[in-house]
Amino acid sequence: MNMYDVFTFGETMVLFQPEQMLPLEYVHQFPKRIGGAESNVAIGLTRLGHSVGWFSKLGDDPFGRYIQKYVRGEGVDTSSCLFTDQAPTGLIFKEQLSPEDMNVYYYRKNSAASLMEAADLKEEYISKAKILHISGITPALSDSCYEAVMKAIAIAKKNQMKIVFDPNLRLKLWSIEKAKKVFNEIAAYADVILPGLDEGQFMTGLTDVEEVAEALMGNEDKTIIIKLGEKGAYYHTKNENGYVEGFPVQRVVDPVGAGDGFAAGIISGILRKEPMEQVVRRANAIGAMVVGMSGDIEGLPTFESVERFMSPDSNTRDVKR
């Protein structure tokens, strides 16, 4: 692979999500999919027309091979992925009791991905990208995964790559104290930070949206974009700031993955060198499209379909004949 747009890495699990809204103990059939923040972003970006390299350590088992083939089949470069027989591929189960009530159960402790380490990352490969995308999930998996994240940041800094950080707080994986310390450590190196408001409040101890953004920016030239759910997002840069309204969602089917679609939209807009308001508007649109469909990646749109969705005369109820 020659030069490409984005490098990202982290754990992707096999996702079992039943089609019925029932407690899991009453479900007997589980369609097999994949789910993982970084691979969601990678696939979202390829659908928007960008080239992406994704790394993970996968179990040398049928699920690990399934994940690699699936991600590669979406056009993502998986040539740097490694397989191990020392641990299995992680699993995730979603339980949906109603459109508003979803539970997620992880079977990922001591998984293959938790064995990722700094030595697995190759500067020659990573440095071919323009942007490094990092989520706050990867450093939570293990100490060696944290060291891998810090090595990736060092490689990005050395090679003048832009660093995009999406906190993706998962308190099931580590303590509040450690998460806060590591998030702020990574944020100090990041050029673009994409927290939800609750994550920004968690990192800064502040509550007001604009104050959170200013605190995360500090005295440096960073771009802070705070996700505000259905209300849209707030962006803050050295030269401008503003709120961008969200898009109305007729029916929320599955909220998981919306933040990853949003991140893909932001990174795509940055790569296209678009005005920040336009970047955030498209990211909001992608988030709205993702929640309207079941699964982590199924709702991620192509560039053409999101542009259609955003157009003022678009009628999403049109029947295509």
C-alpha angles and dihedrals in degrees: 000000000000124000114334137179110245139016120198135162140186146103123320118186134195105259122214111194118169119218094224123079097235139121107274094245088067096047119098104174127055121185110217120238137145132254133184132131097232097044088047089056092044093052091043089055096048089052088053090055104265134125116241137183117205127190131194139148107241132191114259088240138100092274093051091050090047092054094048093049092046095050092043089049089059089061098261118137107243097169093116094055118117131209125213134190091200095085140010129254111266123252133210129195124197120205116195115191095169136346088274100038117070130156126194122206119195127204096184108112110129089002124160091261091056086065092064110125139181093260090062092065116086117206091205090062100037095047091062089074127085095213134035114208117201129181125200090237096074098060089049094061097074143325090265090053089052089052089050090053092051091049091051089051091050091051091049093050092048092051098042093246119158113246119217116192124195108184096208093184114215109178091182087072103051147353125290091240095052094043092052093048095048095043092054091045092054092041090058089063097039124101094197124032121192110188128161109238091257090052092048090050089048092052098044106027088231127116109200114091096227094044091051090052093049092049092050091048095048112171094324134099099255135143114232119190116181118199113224100184115231090357091067124232144301121226127198126185134158091269106030147013138184151140120265116200121236125236120256114255115211094202131000107223101168123358095192114105097023092111091051090051088049090052091050089051093051094047091047091052092048090051089050090050092230126163110277096242090055091046092053093043092057091046089053090051092051091050090052091049093049096053090054093066135058118250135037099271106015093091097047105121135218117246091255094051094049091049088052091049091052097047113109093230094047115128108196090192093065113126111230107220 
